[in-house]
């Protein structure tokens, strides 16, 4: 068993974070943390039973050591085929498994690249980092910056979600009719300004300037492009949508811009979503000033982007074909659950039990 753990440890050292997260996904284990944390998490399953049972995951892992080793070996073989076809036919047993370090060609060693892009603007790594799951992104961010608890508790860290996406990847999924091509004003987090003595929220004002280059200015003059201000709630239960604060007032270069059509005191419902106002007409080449006021004690993030508009046929092409998408039965079950709630396995959505008591149920078709 010691040889098995040693062999697996050597293989894991060659893996990038992508392969390590793939292994942890198959094992049903958390995928957050630095590379060494991910390696240690896998190696713990190859250690004694006590290590498997009490390694902080809250439950005993059901995989045997041999099963874990097989998963590692399968991914290791795939890496060899992808990055070095001539090595794929080599023997994978005994002392021939690895060459000495000085004989290994650097081109065959995957070099993980750690990209840090946090809304705090700091590039420093610390022990509490979380990675965006988007395959085209994979940036690392500070948990204390991007994970906002619903009810902050002294001495208790924020709960790590099962799936995490950075604010720009959330924005890219918020509205399929827009594609981000530039970010003149990068994401800016603004915290709650607190509560007054009478319990009401305090007016908060955020002023920023951003530069619009001549190339960007010429781009947004084209019919299919626009300059858009966006805003998201950091701990929104609906990750992929825009949401503006209560009583939001926006000014761009001194021009008032309407943000939402709903009353300022009205909160956005679970099935609702806001849009990002277009500010192309009130922007200019060079320095632009933007001012956002709000009366809301929640934590938001906003920015300015250059966006390209997709046509309806282009958006429809994003919708999975019938063979690739959701089956009719699954869709029917989901809609019944949305209307009636409960667990469909318990027959909570049967025709005899289901009653629609609301005036209307809005089904938003913007996001395919």
Order of alpha helices (4+ residues) and beta strands (2+ residues): alpha-alpha-alpha-alpha-alpha-beta-beta-alpha-alpha-beta-beta-alpha-beta-beta-beta-beta-beta-alpha-alpha
